[in-house]
Amino acid sequence: MNPRRLFFLLSFLPQVLFAQTGGKDIVKRMYERYHGKWQAGLTFVQTTEQYRNDSLKKTAIWHEAALFPDKLRIDMGAIADQNAIIFRNDSLYNFRKGKLLMAGEYDDDLSFLLGGLYFYPLDTALEKFGKYGYDLSKSCTGTWQGRPVLIIGAASTDEHVTQLWVDQKNLYAVRMIKYNGNSKEEGRFDDHIQIGHGWSETKCTFYRNDKLTQTEYYKDCKPAPDLDLRLFDPASFGKVYWFKE
């Protein structure tokens, strides 16, 4: 066989194998790489830019604390403002000026995709992918920002279905696309840094129906496995913080 042709076939073979194995096997590879190794907790300061009709409308500083798999707190503005959102288990609590404005059911799929999945049993993680609309029988390969990616949930990059794009080398999420009827949501996760044996994106960009809605920039990303659980307890809101002004 022509050596050049042999090289081409060998270089193409891994992509063919990934496409044949399906999304379930990609999830298993991610899980085997990071289960028991991903940072259990994380804190960071976020600069948030909010857009409307592709125009910047507001910039704010948020403080965020995450405790995987299912706890996230976002404090918007200064401590004195008493504005925050708490995601806990399958619920959301929205505080404004220290008062509970709204509470209800909310399943935080984004925290799951960006690290939470490694803290569940594998069978549970696979079930959650299905619950969030990913067809784990489908997968394909592609390129994102010059790097090869594995795509969970789609048989081709042109298919309009819910899908997760994963960096082929490091197996972290770089792009999420969700379809719900005529609505399309997209999240892009960039500028990853390694924290312990896991990773954290430091830039996130979100679109709705292909229009920019929000850009987030993280700084001071720190592992925080021992966060006070009262941070995520609505009954304790206003009593304990992890950051100072």
Summary of the structure (lengths in Angstrom):
residues: 245
radius of gyration: 19.4
end to end distance: 67.5
largest distance: 73.1
contacts: 722
relative contact order: 0.18
helix: 24%
strand: 44%
